[in-house]
């Protein structure tokens, strides 16, 4: 009986040791850096390196290839990471579900969204949602790229309807949108007004760089089933919305921005809309998330709070 107890205790110690080291390995494999992984795990780089070496020795396999500049999984390491990653994620989900058996919904929600989506649809809802559920924590990453929410370990993202991948669940969270070409009265008095989208090529336009594509956004127009994409030029290029609006308001050129973001400036007479007949409405923002993911009560409440009510 004593010998059996020793064997059980030995297995438990080995299981605990392997479990901790496997978590360390997954973080290093994901971050591709001992420095970043150590910071996320709250341990020293030397302790982390020692743990990985111990795991490799027990498995008699090299899991990571290390150079002075980079860390990358070997073929065996890649296979192990692909196998274990979803299983650990499932365990995390089950633990979160157990925590939510408390009286008040609780949990962490990570969201990625563009600047305009945060300002126009996400933040207005969160102001009341967080007050109603004080034990729910929400982390928002403002990013105008088309982020891979699975790789980035986000619970959900926000995009325009046309940009949501087919394998995602999409929940509409905002009304239809329109873009607007705007300029200051001073700019128009000096330079005149474009009468057609093609005329924009003769104006100083404020460009937007698309981080995902690496290029400049071609302004999109539609009228009577006719669609146009116009590449414009000018002195200024931004990858943010607010600076484009401000630049237009001070007379530095024409900007192409979501109509709702300049409604107040238009009402005050600071900006004038142009080519309105070419700016057709289109489907607005959607919250999207993987269909296979098991969701917590906190996340379900979050989705319902954001859902667009017509």
N, C-alpha and C positions, 0 to 999 in steps of 0.2 A: 504493500500500500504506500509506503514511504517513497519507494522508487517511482511508483506511478505519479505521485504528487510532484516529485522533482521534475519528471518529464513534462507534466502539464505546466508547471511554473516556467520551465525552460522554453516551451513553445510560446507561452504568453509573452515572455520577455522578447523573444525573436519576432513575434507578430508586432508588438509595439514598436520595436526598433525599425523593422522594415516599413511599417506604416508611416512613421515620421519621416524616414529617409525618402520614401516614395513621394510624399508631398513636396519635400525639398527638391527632388529631381524634377517634378512636374513644373514647379515655379521657375527653375533654372532653364528648363527646355522651352518654356513659354517666353521668358524674358530674353533668352539668348545672352545672358550676362549674370555673372556671379555677384557683381556689385548691386545691380537692381534687385536681384532675387533676395540677397541678404537683407536689403533695406525693407522689402515687402514682408519678409519672414521675421524681422526683428532679431537677427542673429549676426555674428561676425562672419566675414568672408572666409576666414580660416576654418571656423566651425562648420560652415556650410560645405566647404571643399572636403573636409574630413568626412562628413556624413556621406557625400556622394562617393568618395573613394571606398568607404566601408560597404556601401550598397553594391558597388561594382565588384568588389572582392567576394562578397557572399554569393552573388549571382554568377561570378566568373565570366562576366561580360563587360565590355566597355560600352557605356551608355552615352558618353559625351566626348566630343572631340574638342580639345582646348588648344587655342593658340594665344599669342600675346595680345591679339586684338579682338578675338571673337570666341564664342562658345556655340556649338551646334550639336544636336543629337546625332548619334551614329544611326545606322539602319536599324539596329536592335533597339536603340533608344527611341527612335521615331515610332516604332511598332508598339513599344511599351507605353509611350505617351498617348498614342491614339486609342489604346485599349483601356487605359486607366482613367483618362480624363473624364469621359462621360460617367463612369462609375462613381468617381469622387463627387462629380456634380450632382448625381442622383442622391448620394448620401447627404450632401449639403442641403438639398431640397427637402429631404425627409426631416432633417433636424430643424429646419426653419418651420416646417409644418407643425412639429411638436411644440416649438416655442409659441406658435400662434394659438395653441389650445388655451392660453391664458384668456382672461376676460376681455382685454383690450387688444385689438389687432396690432401687430408689431412686425417689424422687419425692415430690410434695406432694399431700396429700389434704385437701380442705376439706369439712367436715360441719356441717350445722345440725341442732339437735335441742333438744327441750324439756328442762327441768330434771330431771324424773323419769326420762326416757329416758336421759339422760347418766349419772345416778347408778346406775340399775338394770341397764342392759344394755350401754352403750357403754364406760364407764370400766373396769368389771371385766375386759373383754376386752383393752382397750388396754394395760393394765399389763403383760401378758405379750407382746402383739403387738409393742410398740415395743422391747422387749428383744431379741426374736428378729430384728427387722429394723431395725438402727440407722440405716440410710440412708433410711428412710421417715419423712417428716415429716407430722404430722396437725394440722390447725387445726380447733378446735371452736368454733362460735358457739352459745352457749346462748340460745335464743329460743323463747318459747312461742307465737309467732304461726305461722300456716300460711304459711311462707316460700316464695316462688317461687324454687326452686333454680336455674333457668335464668337468670332475671334477676339473681339474686344471685351468679352464677358459682360456685355450690357444686357439688362433684362428686356429692353425695348428701345426702339428708335422712332423718330418722327421724320417723315418725308412727304413730299407731294405724292398724290395717288399714283401718278404715272411712273414713279421711280421705285415703287415697292416691288420686290421680287415675288414671283408667283408662288414660291413655297412658304411664304410667310402669311400669318394671320394679320389682316389689316382692319383696323377699326377707325372709322371716320371720326375726326375730332374737331373739324372746323368747316365753315361754309365755303362755297365757291370763292375763288379769288380772281382779281384782275391786276394786270400790270399797268403802269402808267409812265408815259414819257413826260418829264417835268423839267421846267427851267424857271429861272427868276424873271420877273418883269424887266429888270435891267438888262439881262443878257438878250432877251428877245427884242428890246428896243434898239439895241446896238447891232444885232446879227440877223434879225428877222426870224420867222417861224417856219419850220419844215411843213410842207403840205402833203408829202408822201413819205413812207419809210425810207425810200431811196435817197431822199433829200438829207437824211441824217449823215450821210457820208461827206457832206459839205459843212458840217458843224463840229464844234469842239464837244465831243461826247465823253462822259466819265465811264470808263470801262470797269468791268468786274472780271477778276481772274477766278476761274474754277479750280479749286485745289485738286480735285480728283482727276480732271482731264489735263491739268497743267497748261491750259490755253485760256484765251479770252472768250467770254460768253458772247455768242451771237444773238442780238436782240430778235425775239420771235414775235411775229405779228400774224393776224388772220382776219380776213374779211370776205364775205360771200364765198365761202369754201375755198378761198385762195390763201395759201400760207406763204409767208416770207421769213427768211432769216437774214438779217443785215449785220455785217461786220462793220463796226464803227471804230473811229480813231479819235484820240484826244490827248491832252497833256497828263491826265490823271488816270490811274488804275488802282482800285482797291479790291480786297477780298472780303470787305465788311460792308454792311448796309448803311449804318449811321453816318459814316464819313462821306458816302456818295450823296446822301440827302443834303448834308451840310454844304458840300462843295457846290451842289446845284443852287442852294438857297443863297449863297454869297456870289453867284454869278459866274462861276468857273466853267459852266457847261451844262449840257443836257444829261439827265440821269434817267435810267429805266429801273423802276423800283415797284414793289407791291403797293397798290393804290391805298390800302388802309394805313400804310406807314407814313403817308404824306397828307392824309385827309385834313389834319388840323392846320398844317402849313398852307394848304390850298385855301382853307376857309379864312385864314388870316391874310391872304393875299401875298404871302411870301413866295409861293410857287404857282405856276400856271400849268395846266395839263394840255398836252398836245396829242394829235393823232388818235383821239379817243375812239373813232370808228374802227381803228385797226387793233384795238386792245380788247379782245374777246375774253369772256370769263372762262375759267377752267377749274377742274376739281381741286379742292384745297388739301389740307394736311390730314395724314393718317398716322395713327400709332401702329407700329408693326412689331411682331415678335414671332419666334419660332413656334410652329404648331406642336412640335413634339415635347416642348418644355413643360414640366409640371409646375403650375403657378401657385403661389401662396395666396392666402386670403388678402393680405396687404396689397399685392399686385392686382388682384381682381377688383378691389375697391378703387384702386387708382385708375384702372381702365374705365370703370363705370362713371367715375367722376369726370373723366375727359370726354367720354362719348358724346358726339354731337347730337343735340336735340333740335330738330327742325321746328 
